Amino acid sequence: MNAAGAETVLPWQDDREQPRVARVSVVVPVYGCKNCLEDLVQRVSRSLESIDQSFEIILVDDSSPDDAWPRITELAGLYPQVRGLRLSRNFGQHAAISAGLLHTAGEVVVVMDCDLQDIPEEIPALLAAMEQKDVEVALGQRIDRQDSWFKKLGSKLFYQALGWLTDTRYDHTTANFGAYSRRVIDTVNRMPEQDRFFPLLVRWTGFRAAYVAVSHGQRSEGKSSYNFRTLVRLATRVALSFSDKPLRLVMKGALLLAAVSICIAGFSVYQYVAGNIRVAGFTSIVASIWLIGSGITFCLGVLGLYLGRLHDETKGRPQYIVWQDTRNP
């Protein structure tokens, strides 16, 4: 309190402490699609104005290779509902989403991609589903995906592998596009882990969700930053961060290896007794070296991956760095 009795707002306090004005916050990670941003902003605005909802649009520049920041600042100047955040480097799509979520003020938060494959005109249907079905999450279910067969196959295999590694059932027709209540977003914002995967963070909260069939558009610009290598890397990181199943698989593999080794040793003894082995112990020694050696190496590799994740977590570094903010230039 100051001398006049008014509350003093410290400069480090973020705008989550301020009264919420926007009813809906729309978070959009931006990477490689600067030329469609104005179309995105206009279509989102029209969709929310058609149902008389106050809103804000947060565009998060994840070090976009097409230098999208000047375009974002321009849009923030043209449209008062638009706010731009610029990360200091490329931290990844889900870290960019987390940055946007932390700066939202709305009672409901919509997360969508920037390439217009997530149709802005479907947002009212997501918001209506939350109210009608009394749920905290409404996920857009892409019934007819407008992607190449290779990308659809890769996406399906990725989510199947991810579901198997994390012991969860995951619908490959859903992604980030959805509407989330303030309770869900506040819960996700309190999660401190470094490896962010927004859909699984939401799933972990356990809040009720509804699925809404939505249209899926053609990619407006550029190409997806996800290829086979990045999907494998993402699946590995997510599995190590969200599940101990790889460790349990190692244990099962070690037991299986022990059983195989015993069988081979027994067979070697039988062959020796039968006189079929001239050099005593040769077969069993070779089998032991290859089986036990490879098994130990594999187990140490998995343990090393988990130790690496623990090392990253214990450093306590921020999940992202916001370099610039159009609200606080």
WOKA-V136394 format. One record per residue. N is the residue number from 0. RES is the residue in one small letter. PSI is psi in whole degrees, -180 to 180 (none if undefined). Layout:
# WOKA-V136394
n=N res=RES psi=PSI
n=N res=RES psi=PSI
This chain:
# WOKA-V136394
n=0 res=m psi=141
n=1 res=n psi=-175
n=2 res=a psi=-29
n=3 res=a psi=-1
n=4 res=g psi=0
n=5 res=a psi=150
n=6 res=e psi=135
n=7 res=t psi=128
n=8 res=v psi=117
n=9 res=l psi=150
n=10 res=p psi=-24
n=11 res=w psi=-8
n=12 res=q psi=127
n=13 res=d psi=173
n=14 res=d psi=2
n=15 res=r psi=-19
n=16 res=e psi=-12
n=17 res=q psi=156
n=18 res=p psi=137
n=19 res=r psi=131
n=20 res=v psi=-46
n=21 res=a psi=137
n=22 res=r psi=-37
n=23 res=v psi=131
n=24 res=s psi=133
n=25 res=v psi=119
n=26 res=v psi=127
n=27 res=v psi=108
n=28 res=p psi=134
n=29 res=v psi=123
n=30 res=y psi=110
n=31 res=g psi=29
n=32 res=c psi=45
n=33 res=k psi=-29
n=34 res=n psi=-14
n=35 res=c psi=6
n=36 res=l psi=-40
n=37 res=e psi=-41
n=38 res=d psi=-42
n=39 res=l psi=-49
n=40 res=v psi=-44
n=41 res=q psi=-42
n=42 res=r psi=-40
n=43 res=v psi=-43
n=44 res=s psi=-46
n=45 res=r psi=-39
n=46 res=s psi=-43
n=47 res=l psi=-33
n=48 res=e psi=-29
n=49 res=s psi=-22
n=50 res=i psi=17
n=51 res=d psi=53
n=52 res=q psi=131
n=53 res=s psi=146
n=54 res=f psi=167
n=55 res=e psi=152
n=56 res=i psi=121
n=57 res=i psi=113
n=58 res=l psi=120
n=59 res=v psi=110
n=60 res=d psi=106
n=61 res=d psi=57
n=62 res=s psi=53
n=63 res=s psi=133
n=64 res=p psi=-16
n=65 res=d psi=17
n=66 res=d psi=63
n=67 res=a psi=-14
n=68 res=w psi=-46
n=69 res=p psi=-37
n=70 res=r psi=-39
n=71 res=i psi=-44
n=72 res=t psi=-35
n=73 res=e psi=-44
n=74 res=l psi=-37
n=75 res=a psi=-31
n=76 res=g psi=-30
n=77 res=l psi=-35
n=78 res=y psi=115
n=79 res=p psi=-21
n=80 res=q psi=-10
n=81 res=v psi=134
n=82 res=r psi=135
n=83 res=g psi=137
n=84 res=l psi=137
n=85 res=r psi=120
n=86 res=l psi=153
n=87 res=s psi=-24
n=88 res=r psi=-178
n=89 res=n psi=108
n=90 res=f psi=-8
n=91 res=g psi=156
n=92 res=q psi=-43
n=93 res=h psi=-29
n=94 res=a psi=-38
n=95 res=a psi=-40
n=96 res=i psi=-44
n=97 res=s psi=-40
n=98 res=a psi=-43
n=99 res=g psi=-41
n=100 res=l psi=-39
n=101 res=l psi=-22
n=102 res=h psi=8
n=103 res=t psi=154
n=104 res=a psi=-8
n=105 res=g psi=158
n=106 res=e psi=-27
n=107 res=v psi=139
n=108 res=v psi=129
n=109 res=v psi=131
n=110 res=v psi=132
n=111 res=m psi=162
n=112 res=d psi=166
n=113 res=c psi=-9
n=114 res=d psi=6
n=115 res=l psi=14
n=116 res=q psi=-31
n=117 res=d psi=115
n=118 res=i psi=118
n=119 res=p psi=-31
n=120 res=e psi=-9
n=121 res=e psi=-8
n=122 res=i psi=-45
n=123 res=p psi=-35
n=124 res=a psi=-37
n=125 res=l psi=-43
n=126 res=l psi=-39
n=127 res=a psi=-38
n=128 res=a psi=-38
n=129 res=m psi=-42
n=130 res=e psi=-44
n=131 res=q psi=-37
n=132 res=k psi=0
n=133 res=d psi=57
n=134 res=v psi=166
n=135 res=e psi=-16
n=136 res=v psi=135
n=137 res=a psi=113
n=138 res=l psi=134
n=139 res=g psi=123
n=140 res=q psi=111
n=141 res=r psi=97
n=142 res=i psi=-44
n=143 res=d psi=89
n=144 res=r psi=133
n=145 res=q psi=63
n=146 res=d psi=166
n=147 res=s psi=156
n=148 res=w psi=-33
n=149 res=f psi=-43
n=150 res=k psi=-40
n=151 res=k psi=-39
n=152 res=l psi=-44
n=153 res=g psi=-41
n=154 res=s psi=-43
n=155 res=k psi=-45
n=156 res=l psi=-38
n=157 res=f psi=-49
n=158 res=y psi=-30
n=159 res=q psi=-44
n=160 res=a psi=-41
n=161 res=l psi=-42
n=162 res=g psi=-39
n=163 res=w psi=-42
n=164 res=l psi=-30
n=165 res=t psi=5
n=166 res=d psi=43
n=167 res=t psi=156
n=168 res=r psi=121
n=169 res=y psi=130
n=170 res=d psi=116
n=171 res=h psi=-10
n=172 res=t psi=-7
n=173 res=t psi=155
n=174 res=a psi=-129
n=175 res=n psi=-24
n=176 res=f psi=116
n=177 res=g psi=175
n=178 res=a psi=136
n=179 res=y psi=137
n=180 res=s psi=163
n=181 res=r psi=-35
n=182 res=r psi=-42
n=183 res=v psi=-46
n=184 res=i psi=-42
n=185 res=d psi=-37
n=186 res=t psi=-45
n=187 res=v psi=-38
n=188 res=n psi=-24
n=189 res=r psi=-7
n=190 res=m psi=122
n=191 res=p psi=-3
n=192 res=e psi=152
n=193 res=q psi=-43
n=194 res=d psi=109
n=195 res=r psi=130
n=196 res=f psi=98
n=197 res=f psi=-47
n=198 res=p psi=-40
n=199 res=l psi=-33
n=200 res=l psi=-42
n=201 res=v psi=-44
n=202 res=r psi=-38
n=203 res=w psi=-31
n=204 res=t psi=-29
n=205 res=g psi=4
n=206 res=f psi=151
n=207 res=r psi=140
n=208 res=a psi=150
n=209 res=a psi=151
n=210 res=y psi=132
n=211 res=v psi=122
n=212 res=a psi=125
n=213 res=v psi=156
n=214 res=s psi=155
n=215 res=h psi=127
n=216 res=g psi=166
n=217 res=q psi=149
n=218 res=r psi=126
n=219 res=s psi=-33
n=220 res=e psi=148
n=221 res=g psi=-163
n=222 res=k psi=161
n=223 res=s psi=142
n=224 res=s psi=-5
n=225 res=y psi=121
n=226 res=n psi=-175
n=227 res=f psi=-43
n=228 res=r psi=-45
n=229 res=t psi=-33
n=230 res=l psi=-41
n=231 res=v psi=-43
n=232 res=r psi=-43
n=233 res=l psi=-44
n=234 res=a psi=-40
n=235 res=t psi=-47
n=236 res=r psi=-43
n=237 res=v psi=-42
n=238 res=a psi=-42
n=239 res=l psi=-30
n=240 res=s psi=-31
n=241 res=f psi=-4
n=242 res=s psi=151
n=243 res=d psi=15
n=244 res=k psi=-40
n=245 res=p psi=-37
n=246 res=l psi=-40
n=247 res=r psi=-35
n=248 res=l psi=-37
n=249 res=v psi=-43
n=250 res=m psi=-44
n=251 res=k psi=-40
n=252 res=g psi=-38
n=253 res=a psi=-41
n=254 res=l psi=-41
n=255 res=l psi=-42
n=256 res=l psi=-40
n=257 res=a psi=-41
n=258 res=a psi=-43
n=259 res=v psi=-41
n=260 res=s psi=-42
n=261 res=i psi=-41
n=262 res=c psi=-43
n=263 res=i psi=-42
n=264 res=a psi=-43
n=265 res=g psi=-42
n=266 res=f psi=-39
n=267 res=s psi=-42
n=268 res=v psi=-43
n=269 res=y psi=-45
n=270 res=q psi=-37
n=271 res=y psi=-45
n=272 res=v psi=-35
n=273 res=a psi=-9
n=274 res=g psi=16
n=275 res=n psi=-8
n=276 res=i psi=118
n=277 res=r psi=-36
n=278 res=v psi=110
n=279 res=a psi=132
n=280 res=g psi=-4
n=281 res=f psi=-50
n=282 res=t psi=-44
n=283 res=s psi=-36
n=284 res=i psi=-47
n=285 res=v psi=-44
n=286 res=a psi=-41
n=287 res=s psi=-43
n=288 res=i psi=-48
n=289 res=w psi=-46
n=290 res=l psi=-52
n=291 res=i psi=-41
n=292 res=g psi=-47
n=293 res=s psi=-37
n=294 res=g psi=-44
n=295 res=i psi=-42
n=296 res=t psi=-43
n=297 res=f psi=-45
n=298 res=c psi=-42
n=299 res=l psi=-35
n=300 res=g psi=-45
n=301 res=v psi=-44
n=302 res=l psi=-38
n=303 res=g psi=-38
n=304 res=l psi=-44
n=305 res=y psi=-39
n=306 res=l psi=-37
n=307 res=g psi=-41
n=308 res=r psi=-42
n=309 res=l psi=-39
n=310 res=h psi=-44
n=311 res=d psi=-39
n=312 res=e psi=-40
n=313 res=t psi=-20
n=314 res=k psi=-26
n=315 res=g psi=25
n=316 res=r psi=154
n=317 res=p psi=153
n=318 res=q psi=-21
n=319 res=y psi=168
n=320 res=i psi=119
n=321 res=v psi=114
n=322 res=w psi=-46
n=323 res=q psi=151
n=324 res=d psi=125
n=325 res=t psi=-20
n=326 res=r psi=-22
n=327 res=n psi=70
n=328 res=p psi=none
